[in-house]
Amino acid sequence: MSDSDSVQLRDVPKTFWVGLAIGALAFFVSIGSLSMRVVNGERTSCSYTDYGGLIAAVICLMCVPAAWQSRRQRHVARQSTLWVMAVGSVALVGLAAIHALRGLGFIGGPCN
């Protein structure tokens, strides 16, 4: 394998790494809103929104096309970073989906 075929992580745009960092950090940071209605000691309605999760989902999704555009603009010649970008893009979309579900209270919310 020549040097031009080796994976150079510095060729992967910073936007990509920022998206992964925010996606990971959002598991530990929560900005939530809980609304619960209790009648005669029984919960009748419950609504939970984690705005931190929703913001992280949007940022993760925005980082995917921004990273590919940045790579294209810098004219990165190494084809070996394509698989890093592809796997990372799938990871960012997956993180966005998980954080969107968390943000809407479907995963890990107090109303479940």
N, C-alpha and C positions, 0 to 999 in steps of 0.2 A: 504494500500500500504506500503510495507516494504521499508527500506532504500535502499536495493539492487535493487528495482524496480523503484525508483525515478530517474528522469533525472539529471545527474550530468554534467553540461556543461564543467567542467574541463576535462571530459573524451573525449570530442570532440577535435581532434587534432588542434594544432595552425595553421597548414597549411590551414585548412578549414577557420578559422577566417581571416587569411591573404588574402585569395582569395576573401572573402566577402568585406573586407575593400578596397582592390584594385578595385573591381568591383563598389563599391559605389563612391570611390574617382575619378574614371575615368569619372564620369558624370560632374565633375567640372574642370578637367584638360584636356587640349587639346594641342596636338602638331600637327598642321595641315599644309598642303601644298595645295595651291590653284593656279590653272593655268586657265586663261580665255583668250579667243581670241575674240576681238571685231573688226568687220569690218563695217565701215560706221555707227557707233553708235549702231550696233546690235550685240548681243552676238551670235557667231557662234559655239563656243565650250567652254566647261567648265569641269574641272577635279578637284576633291577635295579628299584628303586623310588625315585622322586623324590618325597619327601613334600612338598617345597615346591610342586611342580606340582599334587599332589592337593589341598593346602590352598588354593592359588590357584583351582583349579577350583570347589571348594565355595564359596569367598567370592564368586566371580563369579556363580555361580548364585543365591546368597542375595541378592545386590544387586539382581537384576532385580525380584522382587516387592516388595522393600523400597522401591525407588525409586518404583515405581508407587503403592504405598500412601502414601508420603510426598507424592507429587504430589496424590493424591486428598484427603488430609487437609488440605493447605494450600489447597485449592480454587483451583488455578491456572486462571484463566479463558482464558488464551491457548491457542487451538487449534493455533497454529503450533509449539508445542513437542512436539506429539504425534509428528510425524515424527522429531524428534531422539530422543525416547524410544523409538520403535519401531526405528529403525535402531540405536541404541545397545544396545537389548535383544538384538537379533540378534547384534550384535558381542560382547556379554558371553557369550551362550550359545555362540557360536563359540569364544571364548577359553577358556571352561570345557571344551569338548570337546577342544581342542588340548592344554590343560594336563593333562586327565585321561589322554589317550593318552601324553603325555610322562611323566606320573607313573607310569604302569604299564609304561613302557619300550618301548612300541610305536613311538614316534617319538623318534629321537635318542639312544636308550639304547646303552650299550656292548655289549649282547648281540646287537644286530642284525647 
